[in-house]
Structures are given as C-alpha cells and as structure tokens.
Amino acid sequence: MKLITAVVQPGALEPVKTALAEIGVTGMTILDAKGHGSQIGKVEVYRSQRVKVDLLPKVQIETIVADEELEAALDAIQEAARTGAIGDGKIWVTDVLQVIRVRTGETGPTAIR
C-alpha cells in the first residue's frame, strides 16, 4: 500500500477529485496548506502598497492506494492538476505498513475503501 500526498493549486482540487473517482479512488483527506516552491511567492498591491506574499495558498490531498493502483492514481493527479505554470504542485509517495479501519477492525488493503 502507498500513501500519495499531492500539494496542488486550490483550483485543481475538484478536477483531481473527479479524476481519482473515475479510477475508483474515493477515500481521501483534504487539507488547506500554504507554501512555495521555486517561485518563492509573488508581489501584490494591497491598498496602494506593494506586499510580498511568500506563502501561497495550496491544497494538500492525501489518499492511500493499493500498490497496483499507484501508477493510475499518479497519472490521474498529474493530468488533472497540470496547467504548465510554475506552482502546479508536487506529488510524493510513501510506503504504508498498515491500515486499520477503526469502525470494523479491518486491516490491510481491505481497510482502504
């Protein structure tokens, strides 16, 4: 099992959710996040004053998938979130040793969905 963590633009949330649902991935956790990558923020004008905004709004999406679903899920996220502009986001994958569904006590891959 793998934990996929994707940090994307807020506008990419709905397309990513839809793309994942189309391949059967429905369980996920969504977090509001702030951060920056290579763009290191931007300068905006607020009440006639130039203000550097170095932590930009992002959305963090976390989902656990079975090993055989990994590539399809990664492709779906990339295609849904990609605009080609700086700041589209990052995706990383982490091994998951165990999953337990609290309600039923199920463990392993059956506890994912």
N, C-alpha and C positions, 0 to 999 in steps of 0.2 A: 504494500500500500504506500501511496505517496501523498504528501501534503503539498498542494500547489498554492503558492502565495503570489498574487498579482497586484501590483500597485499601478493604477491607471488613472487617466483623466476622469473626473466625475461624469462627464457626458458619455463615457464609454460603458458605464455600469449596465444600463438596460440592454445594449447590444451584446455585451458579454454574457449576461444572464440568459438572454434568449439563445445565444449560440451554444451555451453549455446545456440548456434544457433540451435543445434539438438532438444532442448526442446522448441524452439520458442522465446527465449530471444535474441533480436538482438541489442537493444539500450544499449549503454554503454559508459562510459568515461574512458579513459586510461591515467594514469599519471606516469611519471618516479619518483621513490622515492628512498631514501636511508635510511637505518636504521639497527637496530639489535635487536634481542630478547635475549634469554638466551645464545646464542653462543658468544655474546659480541665481534664480529669481528674475525679477523684472522691475522696471521703474514705472510707476503710475503717478498720475497727477490727482491729488485729493485736495480740494479747496485751495486751488492755485499753488499748492506746494508739491514738489517732487518727492515721492516717497518710494524707497526701495522695499519691495516685497520679496523677501528671500525664502519664505516658506510658502509654497503654493499649495492650493487645495488638491488633494488626491483622494482616491478611494482604494482601500485595501480589500481584496477578495480572497478568501481562503476556502478551499474545498479539498476533501480527501477523495482520492480515486484509487481504484484497483490498478495494479501495475499494467494490465493490458489496456486500460482506458487512458493512460497517461498521454501518449502522443496525440490522440484525437482531441483531448481536452486542451493541451498546449496549443495545437493548431487553431482550435476554435477561439481561444482567448486572443491569440495574436491577430487573427483575421478580423475579429470584432473590434479590437482596441486600436489597431494601427491606422494612423492618419498620415504618417510620413513626416510629421513635425517633431521637433525636439520636445521632449516631455511626454511622449506617448506612454512611457512607463517601463516597468521591469517585471519579470516573472522569475521565481526561483522555486526549486523542487527540493523537498526534504523527505527522507525516509521516515515512515511511521511504523513503529514497532508493534503497537497495539491500539485498538479502538474498542471501547465498551459503550454500548447503548445503555444509559442509566435506567431507563424505564423497564426494559425487559431483561437486562443482563447479558444480551447477545454480545459476542466478541468477534474480533477479526473482520473480514470483508463483509459478512452479513450485517454488521452493525453500521456500515457506511450509509446505506439507504434506508 
